[in-house]
Amino acid sequence: MRNSLFPVQGKDNRISLHGNIVRLKKSIVGNANEVVIEGATVMDSSIRIRGNNNRLVIESGCIIGKGCSFWLEGNGLSISVGENTTCTHDVHFCAQEDGSAITVGKDNMFSNNIIVRTSDSHPIYSIQDGTRINPPKNVVMGNHIWVAPNSKIMKGAVIEDDVIVGSNTMVSGTVPSHSLVVGIPAKVVKENVTWTREELY
């Protein structure tokens, strides 16, 4: 770990960092929060926590590139990123509102300029009875998912194993395994597909 900045305000916050961590900016305001980075490469990224009893876990073999960010704003939130997941640059994970979670499985590949979030950040109310109509929802992503550039994984998204999310796609519902989805909103355009990591020149 080199040149990391960890301003922390509050009590009983726990930070466990292992791996190649360079120029990581981190800000915690709250109590009993936990950050665990276990054998990952994290470069020029940031972590922001506001609230209590929140947990961020980045597992071994992950590579988190420049400009990526992890925000937890509220209480009892969690973001977990499974083994060997990669983020090229500027991928933003945001868990907001109490009790919500982003769960990312193993061997996923995020390209660049991608947003993953559990909340709309601002409430919307019905003018008829004053009830809120946009509560937060968890995001659940399985294993071996490729998310192409400029895509958005929105609250309520459930992406099953071995999926390709095409460029400029917005996902807010369930995506079945072995499918390619594109568009706003996301639609399945290919079935019975898979992908591999090697680059094509």
C-alpha positions in Angstrom: 0.0 0.0 0.0 1.5 3.4 -1.0 0.5 7.0 -0.8 -3.0 6.3 0.6 -5.1 8.9 2.4 -7.5 7.7 5.1 -9.2 10.6 7.0 -11.7 8.9 9.4 -14.1 10.6 11.8 -16.1 8.5 14.3 -15.7 5.5 16.5 -15.1 1.8 16.0 -14.3 2.0 12.3 -12.3 -0.9 11.0 -10.0 -0.8 8.0 -8.1 -3.8 6.6 -6.1 -3.3 3.4 -4.0 -5.9 1.7 -2.7 -5.8 -1.9 -1.3 -3.2 -4.3 -3.1 -0.1 -3.2 -1.9 3.2 -4.7 -3.2 6.7 -4.2 -6.5 5.6 -2.7 -8.5 8.5 -1.3 -10.8 7.5 1.5 -13.2 9.5 3.7 -15.3 8.0 6.5 -17.7 10.0 8.7 -19.6 7.7 11.1 -19.3 4.8 13.5 -18.7 1.0 13.2 -18.0 1.0 9.5 -15.8 -1.6 7.9 -13.6 -1.5 4.8 -11.9 -4.8 3.7 -9.6 -4.9 0.6 -8.1 -8.4 0.4 -5.3 -9.0 -2.1 -6.6 -6.6 -4.7 -5.0 -3.9 -6.9 -6.7 -0.5 -6.4 -5.2 2.5 -8.1 -6.2 6.2 -8.1 -9.7 5.4 -6.7 -11.8 6.7 -3.8 -14.0 5.4 -1.0 -16.7 7.6 0.7 -18.7 6.5 3.7 -21.3 8.6 5.4 -23.3 6.8 8.2 -23.0 3.9 10.5 -22.6 0.1 10.3 -21.7 0.1 6.6 -19.4 -2.5 5.0 -17.3 -2.4 1.8 -15.5 -5.6 0.7 -13.2 -5.9 -2.4 -12.0 -9.5 -2.7 -8.7 -11.0 -3.9 -7.6 -10.7 -7.5 -9.7 -7.7 -8.2 -8.3 -4.8 -10.3 -9.8 -1.4 -9.7 -8.6 1.3 -12.1 -8.3 5.0 -12.1 -11.3 7.1 -11.1 -13.4 4.3 -9.7 -15.4 5.2 -6.6 -17.3 3.4 -3.9 -19.9 5.4 -2.0 -22.0 4.2 1.0 -24.4 6.9 2.2 -26.8 5.8 5.0 -26.8 3.1 7.7 -26.4 -0.7 7.4 -25.3 -0.5 3.7 -23.0 -2.9 1.9 -21.0 -3.1 -1.3 -19.2 -6.4 -2.0 -17.1 -7.1 -5.1 -16.2 -10.7 -5.7 -12.8 -12.3 -6.6 -11.1 -11.4 -9.9 -13.5 -8.7 -10.9 -12.0 -5.9 -12.9 -12.9 -2.2 -13.5 -11.1 -0.4 -16.2 -11.7 3.2 -15.1 -14.5 5.6 -13.8 -16.8 2.9 -12.5 -19.1 4.3 -9.7 -20.7 2.1 -7.1 -23.2 3.9 -4.9 -25.3 2.2 -2.1 -27.6 4.8 -0.6 -30.5 4.7 1.9 -30.6 2.5 4.9 -30.1 -1.2 4.5 -29.5 -1.4 0.8 -26.8 -3.4 -0.9 -24.8 -3.9 -4.1 -23.6 -7.5 -4.5 -21.2 -8.3 -7.3 -20.0 -11.9 -7.9 -16.8 -13.3 -9.2 -14.9 -12.7 -12.5 -16.9 -9.8 -13.7 -15.5 -7.2 -16.1 -16.6 -3.6 -16.0 -15.4 -1.4 -18.8 -15.5 2.4 -18.2 -17.9 5.2 -17.3 -20.4 2.9 -15.6 -22.8 3.6 -12.7 -24.1 1.0 -10.3 -26.6 2.3 -7.7 -29.4 1.4 -5.3 -31.2 4.7 -5.1 -32.4 7.7 -7.1 -30.7 9.9 -4.5 -33.8 12.1 -4.2 -37.4 11.1 -3.2 -40.4 11.3 -5.5 -43.9 11.6 -3.9 -47.4 11.0 -5.1 -49.4 14.3 -5.1 -52.6 12.3 -4.3 -51.6 10.9 -1.0 -48.1 12.0 -0.3 -46.6 8.5 -0.3 -43.1 8.0 -1.6 -43.0 6.1 -4.9 -39.3 5.5 -5.5 -37.8 3.5 -2.6 -34.3 2.1 -2.8 -33.7 -1.5 -4.1 -30.8 -3.8 -4.0 -28.5 -4.6 -7.0 -27.5 -8.2 -7.4 -25.0 -9.3 -10.0 -23.8 -12.9 -10.5 -20.6 -14.2 -11.9 -18.8 -13.7 -15.2 -20.7 -10.6 -16.3 -19.3 -8.1 -18.9 -20.6 -4.6 -18.6 -19.6 -2.4 -21.6 -18.9 1.3 -21.6 -21.4 4.0 -20.5 -23.9 1.6 -19.0 -26.0 2.0 -15.9 -27.0 -0.7 -13.5 -29.9 0.8 -11.6 -31.7 -0.1 -8.4 -33.6 -3.4 -8.5 -31.3 -4.9 -11.2 -30.7 -8.6 -10.9 -28.1 -9.9 -13.5 -27.7 -13.6 -13.6 -24.4 -15.4 -14.4 -22.6 -15.1 -17.8 -24.3 -12.1 -19.2 -23.1 -9.3 -21.6 -24.5 -5.8 -21.0 -23.9 -3.8 -24.1 -22.7 -0.2 -24.4 -25.1 2.6 -23.3 -27.5 0.2 -21.7 -29.6 0.8 -18.6 -30.6 -2.3 -16.5 -33.2 -2.1 -13.8 -34.9 -5.5 -14.0 -33.8 -9.2 -14.2 -31.4 -10.3 -16.9 -31.3 -14.1 -17.5 -28.1 -16.1 -17.7 -26.2 -16.5 -21.1 -27.8 -13.4 -22.7 -26.8 -10.2 -24.3 -28.8 -7.1 -23.4 -28.8 -3.7 -25.0 -30.8 -0.5 -24.9 -32.7 1.8 -22.6 -34.4 -0.1 -21.0 -32.3 -3.2 -21.4 -33.7 -5.9 -23.8 -32.4 -9.3 -24.6 -31.1 -9.4 -28.2 -29.1 -12.7 -28.0 -29.5 -15.8 -26.0 -27.3 -18.8 -25.3 -24.1 -16.7 -25.5 -20.9 -16.5 -23.4 -17.7 -14.3 -23.5 -14.0 -14.5 -22.7 -11.5 -11.9 -21.6 -8.8 -12.1 -24.4 -8.4 -8.9 -26.4 -9.0 -8.7 -30.1 -6.6 -6.6 -32.2 
